[in-house]
Amino acid sequence: MATAQLIDQAKQEAFVNKVLGDTSATMTTVLASIGDLLGLFKDLAANRPATSAEVASRTGTNERYVREWLGGMVAAGYVEYDPATSRFTLPAEHVAAIATEGGPFLFGGIHQMLPALVAVVDQVTEAFHKGGGVRQANYPSGMWDGLERFTAVAGRVVPRFQRPVLHECARRPALAACGGYRSRIRSTISTKSRPDLRRKICSTVILDSA
């Protein structure tokens, strides 16, 4: 006879809140991906504050959709809204992360990669049953274009750590190739320092050991 397991209500509630936060963050990132793709963040950075109609007019997008998108970005804390003027503002402190192309803090490449990763989720699921993985050629071009943007940023940021880039395929030189192979980063890898950075880099950078 199975014994009923006592539930720690506080622990259960904390985990529910975590799942809620993770799910909300995922949805926010999807919206950020749309904003990056359509140039909405860059428009707000260059023309703040602005109404949804002004943003739509400058970017060639539908005002209703832009208005809903801006509402989501306000709720997520990415954009600020002034109800007195019906204008939206991208704070100056947020520009580097989401609107400064080529800057050292830009997340645009990651945001561009997300829809491409989701696009092959059915193939990844099938691979769980059959093995064999998913061919790189099956990923949409946004995966490689986004990866190129991200690794171009990483190439400028990593030297600030004043130590080798870290990776699971360590103990040998690794070639981080990205996008259409227009930019490459070659680095000597170590396993012993900054495992936190190693995990982050590993989750996004594809290694070509050839």
C-alpha positions as CSV (number, residue, x, y, z in Angstrom):
1,M,0.0,0.0,0.0
2,A,1.4,3.3,-1.1
3,T,2.0,5.9,1.6
4,A,0.7,9.4,0.9
5,Q,3.6,11.9,0.5
6,L,3.3,15.1,2.5
7,I,3.6,18.2,0.3
8,D,5.6,21.2,1.5
9,Q,3.1,23.9,0.4
10,A,5.7,26.6,0.5
11,K,8.1,24.7,-1.7
12,Q,5.3,23.8,-4.1
13,E,4.2,27.5,-4.3
14,A,7.8,28.6,-4.9
15,F,8.2,26.1,-7.8
16,V,4.9,27.2,-9.3
17,N,6.1,30.8,-9.2
18,K,9.3,29.7,-10.8
19,V,7.6,28.0,-13.7
20,L,5.3,31.0,-14.1
21,G,8.3,33.3,-14.2
22,D,10.2,31.1,-16.7
23,T,7.1,30.8,-19.0
24,S,6.5,34.6,-18.8
25,A,10.2,35.2,-19.6
26,T,9.9,32.9,-22.7
27,M,6.9,34.8,-24.0
28,T,8.7,38.1,-23.4
29,T,11.7,36.8,-25.4
30,V,9.4,35.8,-28.3
31,L,8.0,39.4,-28.3
32,A,11.6,40.7,-28.1
33,S,12.5,38.6,-31.1
34,I,9.6,40.2,-33.1
35,G,10.8,43.6,-32.1
36,D,14.4,42.8,-33.1
37,L,13.3,41.4,-36.5
38,L,11.0,44.3,-37.4
39,G,13.4,47.0,-36.1
40,L,10.9,48.2,-33.5
41,F,13.5,48.5,-30.7
42,K,15.9,50.4,-33.0
43,D,13.1,52.8,-34.0
44,L,12.2,53.5,-30.4
45,A,15.9,54.1,-29.6
46,A,16.2,56.6,-32.3
47,N,12.8,58.3,-31.9
48,R,11.8,58.3,-28.3
49,P,9.2,59.0,-27.1
50,A,6.8,57.9,-29.7
51,T,3.2,56.8,-30.2
52,S,2.3,53.4,-31.6
53,A,1.1,55.0,-34.8
54,E,4.4,56.8,-35.3
55,V,6.4,53.6,-34.7
56,A,4.2,51.7,-37.2
57,S,4.5,54.4,-39.8
58,R,8.3,54.6,-39.6
59,T,8.7,50.8,-39.7
60,G,6.0,49.9,-42.2
61,T,4.1,47.8,-39.8
62,N,0.4,47.6,-38.7
63,E,-0.4,50.0,-35.9
64,R,-2.7,47.6,-34.0
65,Y,-0.1,45.0,-33.8
66,V,2.6,47.5,-32.9
67,R,0.3,48.8,-30.1
68,E,-0.3,45.3,-28.7
69,W,3.4,44.6,-28.9
70,L,4.3,47.8,-27.1
71,G,1.8,46.9,-24.4
72,G,3.6,43.6,-23.9
73,M,6.9,45.3,-23.7
74,V,5.6,47.7,-21.2
75,A,4.3,44.9,-19.0
76,A,7.7,43.2,-19.3
77,G,9.5,46.3,-18.2
78,Y,11.4,46.8,-21.5
79,V,9.5,49.9,-22.6
80,E,7.9,52.7,-20.5
81,Y,4.5,54.3,-21.2
82,D,3.2,57.8,-20.4
83,P,-0.6,57.6,-20.4
84,A,-0.9,61.4,-20.4
85,T,0.7,61.6,-23.9
86,S,0.1,58.0,-25.1
87,R,3.8,57.8,-25.9
88,F,6.2,55.0,-25.4
89,T,9.9,55.3,-24.5
90,L,12.8,52.9,-24.6
91,P,14.9,54.0,-21.6
92,A,18.5,55.0,-22.5
93,E,19.7,52.3,-20.1
94,H,17.9,49.6,-22.2
95,V,19.3,50.6,-25.6
96,A,22.6,48.7,-25.3
97,A,21.0,45.4,-24.7
98,I,18.3,45.4,-27.4
99,A,18.9,48.2,-29.9
100,T,22.7,48.8,-30.4
101,E,23.7,46.6,-33.3
102,G,27.3,45.4,-32.9
103,G,27.5,46.6,-29.3
104,P,29.1,44.5,-26.6
105,F,25.8,43.8,-24.7
106,L,23.4,43.2,-27.6
107,F,21.0,40.2,-27.2
108,G,19.6,40.6,-30.7
109,G,21.4,37.6,-32.0
110,I,20.0,35.3,-29.3
111,H,16.5,36.8,-29.9
112,Q,16.9,36.0,-33.6
113,M,18.0,32.4,-32.9
114,L,15.0,31.6,-30.7
115,P,12.3,31.2,-33.5
116,A,14.7,29.1,-35.5
117,L,15.3,26.8,-32.6
118,V,11.6,26.4,-32.0
119,A,11.0,25.7,-35.7
120,V,12.8,22.3,-35.4
121,V,11.3,21.3,-32.0
122,D,9.2,18.5,-33.7
123,Q,12.4,17.1,-35.3
124,V,14.2,17.2,-32.0
125,T,11.2,15.4,-30.4
126,E,11.3,12.7,-33.1
127,A,15.1,12.3,-32.5
128,F,14.3,11.5,-28.9
129,H,12.5,8.4,-30.2
130,K,14.7,7.5,-33.2
131,G,18.1,9.1,-32.4
132,G,20.2,10.6,-35.1
133,G,19.8,14.2,-34.2
134,V,18.7,17.1,-36.4
135,R,20.8,18.2,-39.4
136,Q,22.2,21.7,-39.3
137,A,20.7,22.2,-42.8
138,N,17.2,21.8,-41.3
139,Y,17.5,24.9,-39.2
140,P,16.1,28.1,-40.7
141,S,18.7,30.7,-41.8
142,G,17.7,32.9,-38.8
143,M,19.6,30.4,-36.6
144,W,22.9,31.0,-38.3
145,D,22.4,34.7,-38.9
146,G,21.5,35.1,-35.2
147,L,24.5,33.0,-34.2
148,E,26.8,35.1,-36.2
149,R,25.5,38.3,-34.6
150,F,25.9,36.7,-31.1
151,T,29.4,35.4,-31.7
152,A,30.5,38.7,-33.1
153,V,29.4,40.3,-29.8
154,A,31.1,37.4,-27.9
155,G,34.3,38.0,-29.7
156,R,34.5,41.5,-28.3
157,V,33.2,40.6,-24.8
158,V,35.2,37.5,-24.0
159,P,38.6,39.2,-23.9
160,R,37.4,41.2,-21.0
161,F,37.6,38.1,-18.8
162,Q,41.4,38.0,-19.5
163,R,41.3,34.2,-19.8
164,P,40.5,31.6,-22.4
165,V,36.9,31.1,-23.6
166,L,35.5,28.0,-21.9
167,H,33.9,25.0,-23.5
168,E,32.9,21.4,-22.9
169,C,35.1,20.4,-25.8
170,A,38.1,21.8,-24.0
171,R,41.7,20.8,-23.9
172,R,42.1,21.7,-27.6
173,P,41.7,24.7,-29.8
174,A,38.1,25.2,-30.9
175,L,36.8,27.1,-33.9
176,A,33.5,28.8,-33.2
177,A,31.9,29.2,-36.6
178,C,28.7,31.1,-37.1
179,G,26.2,32.4,-39.7
180,G,27.3,32.1,-43.2
181,Y,30.8,31.6,-41.9
182,R,31.6,35.3,-42.5
183,S,33.0,35.7,-39.0
184,R,35.0,33.2,-36.9
185,I,36.4,33.2,-33.5
186,R,39.4,31.0,-32.7
187,S,40.3,30.5,-29.1
188,T,42.1,28.1,-26.8
189,I,39.8,26.4,-24.4
190,S,40.2,25.6,-20.7
191,T,37.9,23.5,-18.5
192,K,39.1,24.7,-15.1
193,S,37.9,28.3,-14.9
194,R,34.6,30.0,-15.2
195,P,32.3,26.9,-15.6
196,D,29.3,29.3,-15.5
197,L,30.5,31.0,-18.6
198,R,31.3,27.6,-20.2
199,R,27.7,26.5,-19.8
200,K,26.4,29.7,-21.3
201,I,28.7,29.7,-24.3
202,C,28.1,25.9,-24.9
203,S,24.4,26.4,-25.1
204,T,24.7,28.8,-28.0
205,V,28.0,28.3,-29.9
206,I,28.5,25.5,-32.3
207,L,32.0,24.1,-32.4
208,D,33.7,22.9,-35.6
209,S,36.6,20.8,-34.6
210,A,37.8,20.3,-38.2
